[in-house]
Amino acid sequence: MEQNEKNIDEAAAKEETGKVKSGRKKGIWAAGIFSLAAAVFAVGTLILRKDIKINPLLAEKYEVHGVDVSHYQGSIDWETLSRQNLDFAVIKATEGSTHIDDRFVENWQAAEQTHLYLGAYHFFSFDSAGDKQAASYIETVGTLEGKLAPVVDVEYYGNKRSNPPERAEVVQNLEMLLDTLEQHYQTKPIIYTTFTVYNDYIRGEFEDYPLWVRSVYCPPAVLFGDKWSFWQYMDTAMLDGYAGDEKYIDVNVFRGTMEELEELVIRTTECREE
């Protein structure tokens, strides 16, 4: 009897010790999970407040990097700018059916003296006929032989976000613009756009065009899935070589190799008769 009682007491003690150890482990796990959750929350808050920018870190894995510029960057020293891990530059040429960027000719001629692959972009107007916008771009830019396919920037401006134009009218004018450019340059233009405009006008209408997306707070896969070729990952970068009213410059990556970027280079701009 006494031996049995002793055995029972020892078993009870071991069980109690096991419970204590198990409780301690659970406590440690709970504390660890809480600490991890707190850390994730803190980092997430900093990202949302833009105190931490994750896009530049994510963009480092891509091989091909570039910038897009306009008159806002003022006078550009293209030799200095081009030496900062850049492979391509897209320069604003036109806007709507009449406006020409003040710095286009200067930038175009100077940038041609660098190693960069060059492209020219048109800022789409919701208030102009597509064929007239295309005519302005073609007249201003001229030949694109040896350059990247034309880029059409489609985004809200002024009060268009709060008062968006009718989808059918926008699609009609954008289609007219893109078709005219494609016919003239014998290559599909690249569409640059934002997430909102993509959903409002591009999705389901222009799926077979190369897509250049703006996503400066998160990787493009979050918003666009795998439907993108270029990614503007930051609009507050600061590089050497320009002195304009805007101290920042847009930086981008191409989702592919240099050889794949070269496939977007126009080899001839001669119109072909069917």
C-alpha positions in Angstrom: 0.0 0.0 0.0 2.7 2.5 1.0 4.7 1.7 -2.2 1.6 2.2 -4.3 0.9 5.5 -2.6 4.5 6.6 -3.3 4.2 5.6 -6.9 0.9 7.5 -7.2 2.5 10.6 -5.6 5.5 10.5 -8.0 3.2 10.1 -11.0 1.1 13.1 -9.8 4.3 15.1 -9.3 5.5 14.3 -12.8 2.1 15.2 -14.3 2.1 18.5 -12.5 5.7 19.2 -13.7 4.6 18.4 -17.2 1.7 20.7 -17.0 4.0 23.5 -15.8 6.5 22.9 -18.6 3.7 22.7 -21.2 2.2 26.0 -19.8 5.6 27.6 -20.1 6.0 26.5 -23.7 2.5 27.8 -24.5 3.4 31.1 -22.9 6.6 31.4 -24.9 4.7 30.6 -28.1 2.0 33.1 -27.3 4.6 35.7 -26.5 6.4 35.0 -29.7 3.3 35.1 -31.8 2.3 38.4 -30.2 5.7 39.9 -30.8 5.7 38.8 -34.4 2.2 40.2 -34.9 3.2 43.5 -33.3 6.3 43.7 -35.5 4.2 43.0 -38.7 1.7 45.6 -37.6 4.4 48.1 -36.9 6.1 47.6 -40.3 2.8 47.6 -42.1 1.9 50.9 -40.4 5.3 52.4 -41.5 4.7 51.2 -45.1 1.2 52.7 -45.2 2.6 56.0 -43.7 5.3 55.8 -46.5 8.0 55.9 -43.9 9.3 52.6 -45.3 9.4 52.0 -49.1 9.5 48.4 -50.0 9.3 48.8 -53.8 13.0 49.8 -54.3 14.0 46.6 -52.6 11.7 44.5 -54.7 12.7 46.3 -57.9 16.4 45.3 -57.4 15.8 41.8 -58.6 15.0 43.1 -62.1 17.7 43.3 -64.7 16.5 46.3 -66.8 15.9 49.7 -65.2 14.9 53.1 -66.6 13.3 56.5 -66.0 10.6 58.6 -67.6 11.0 62.4 -67.7 9.3 65.5 -68.9 9.8 69.3 -68.7 9.3 69.0 -64.9 12.9 67.7 -64.6 14.1 70.8 -66.2 17.6 70.8 -67.9 19.0 67.3 -67.9 22.6 66.3 -68.1 22.0 63.0 -69.9 25.5 61.7 -69.6 25.3 62.0 -65.8 21.8 60.6 -65.6 22.5 57.7 -67.8 25.4 56.4 -65.7 23.2 55.7 -62.7 22.3 52.0 -63.4 19.8 53.0 -66.1 19.1 51.1 -69.4 16.2 53.0 -70.9 14.5 56.4 -70.8 11.1 57.4 -72.0 10.6 61.1 -72.7 7.4 63.0 -72.8 6.7 64.3 -76.3 3.1 65.4 -76.7 -0.2 65.8 -74.8 -3.7 65.9 -76.4 -3.9 67.1 -80.0 -1.8 70.3 -79.8 0.6 70.4 -76.8 4.3 69.6 -77.2 6.5 69.2 -74.2 8.8 72.2 -73.8 11.8 70.0 -73.3 11.1 67.2 -75.7 13.4 68.2 -78.6 16.3 69.1 -76.3 15.9 65.8 -74.3 15.5 63.7 -77.4 18.6 64.9 -79.1 20.8 64.8 -76.0 19.6 61.4 -74.8 20.5 60.0 -78.2 24.1 60.5 -77.4 23.9 58.0 -74.5 23.7 54.2 -74.3 20.1 54.3 -73.2 17.2 52.7 -75.1 14.9 55.6 -75.8 11.1 56.0 -76.2 8.7 58.9 -76.5 5.4 59.1 -74.7 2.1 60.8 -75.4 -0.2 62.0 -72.6 -3.7 61.0 -73.6 -6.4 63.6 -73.4 -10.0 62.6 -72.6 -11.1 65.7 -74.5 -9.5 65.3 -78.0 -10.2 63.0 -80.9 -7.8 60.0 -81.0 -6.8 60.5 -84.6 -5.8 64.1 -84.0 -3.8 63.1 -80.9 -1.9 60.5 -83.0 -1.2 63.0 -85.8 0.4 65.4 -83.2 2.6 62.6 -81.9 3.7 61.4 -85.3 4.5 64.9 -86.5 6.4 65.8 -83.4 8.4 62.6 -82.8 8.9 61.5 -86.4 10.7 58.3 -87.0 11.1 55.8 -84.1 13.5 53.6 -86.0 16.0 52.2 -83.4 13.7 53.4 -80.6 11.2 51.8 -78.3 7.5 51.4 -79.3 5.4 54.6 -78.7 4.0 54.9 -75.2 0.5 56.3 -74.5 0.0 57.5 -70.9 -3.6 57.1 -69.8 -4.4 58.5 -66.4 -6.8 60.9 -64.7 -6.0 64.6 -64.5 -7.8 67.7 -63.3 -11.3 66.8 -62.3 -11.5 63.6 -64.3 -11.1 61.4 -61.3 -14.2 62.9 -59.6 -16.0 63.3 -62.9 -14.8 60.4 -65.1 -15.7 60.5 -68.8 -18.0 57.9 -70.4 -16.3 54.6 -70.9 -17.5 54.1 -74.5 -16.2 57.5 -75.7 -12.8 57.0 -74.0 -12.5 53.5 -75.5 -13.4 54.8 -78.9 -10.8 57.7 -78.9 -8.1 55.6 -77.3 -8.6 52.8 -79.8 -8.4 55.3 -82.7 -5.2 56.7 -81.2 -3.6 53.3 -80.7 -4.6 52.0 -84.1 -3.2 55.0 -85.9 0.1 54.8 -84.1 0.3 51.0 -84.7 -0.4 51.5 -88.4 2.2 54.2 -88.7 5.0 52.6 -86.7 4.1 49.0 -87.5 4.2 48.0 -83.8 1.8 47.9 -80.9 2.1 50.9 -78.6 2.7 50.5 -74.9 -0.1 51.6 -72.6 1.0 53.3 -69.3 -1.8 53.5 -66.7 -2.8 53.5 -63.1 -4.9 50.9 -61.3 -8.1 53.0 -61.3 -7.9 53.9 -65.0 -7.0 50.3 -65.9 -10.2 49.1 -64.3 -12.3 51.9 -65.7 -11.1 51.8 -69.3 -8.3 49.4 -70.2 -9.4 46.1 -68.7 -11.2 43.9 -71.2 -10.6 46.3 -74.0 -6.9 46.5 -74.7 -5.5 43.3 -73.2 -3.2 42.6 -76.1 -1.1 45.7 -75.6 2.1 45.8 -73.6 1.2 47.3 -70.2 3.2 49.8 -68.2 1.7 50.1 -64.7 2.1 52.6 -61.9 2.2 50.9 -58.5 4.3 53.0 -56.1 3.1 51.5 -52.8 3.1 47.8 -53.5 4.4 45.3 -56.1 2.4 45.3 -59.3 1.2 41.7 -58.9 -1.0 42.8 -56.0 -3.0 45.1 -58.3 -2.4 43.8 -61.9 -1.5 40.1 -61.5 0.9 39.2 -64.2 -0.6 41.6 -66.8 2.4 44.0 -67.0 5.6 44.5 -68.9 6.9 47.7 -67.3 6.5 48.8 -63.6 6.8 52.4 -62.3 7.7 51.5 -58.8 8.6 54.9 -57.4 7.8 58.5 -58.2 9.9 60.1 -55.5 13.4 58.9 -56.6 16.2 61.4 -56.5 19.1 61.0 -59.0 21.9 63.2 -60.2 21.8 65.1 -63.5 18.7 67.3 -63.6 17.6 70.6 -62.3 14.0 71.4 -62.6 11.0 72.5 -60.6 10.5 68.8 -59.7 13.2 67.4 -57.5 11.9 63.8 -57.9 12.1 61.5 -60.9 10.1 58.4 -61.9 12.0 55.2 -61.9 10.9 51.9 -63.5 11.8 48.4 -64.3 11.2 46.2 -67.3 9.9 42.7 -66.6 12.4 40.8 -68.8 15.9 40.7 -70.0 17.8 43.2 -72.2 17.3 40.9 -75.1 13.5 41.0 -74.5 13.6 44.8 -74.3 15.3 44.9 -77.6 12.3 43.1 -79.1 10.3 46.3 -78.4 12.7 48.3 -80.5 11.3 49.4 -83.8 13.5 48.3 -86.8 11.5 50.1 -89.5 8.8 52.7 -89.5 7.9 52.4 -93.2 4.1 52.0 -93.7 3.4 48.8 -95.5 0.6 48.5 -98.1 -1.5 45.4 -98.0 
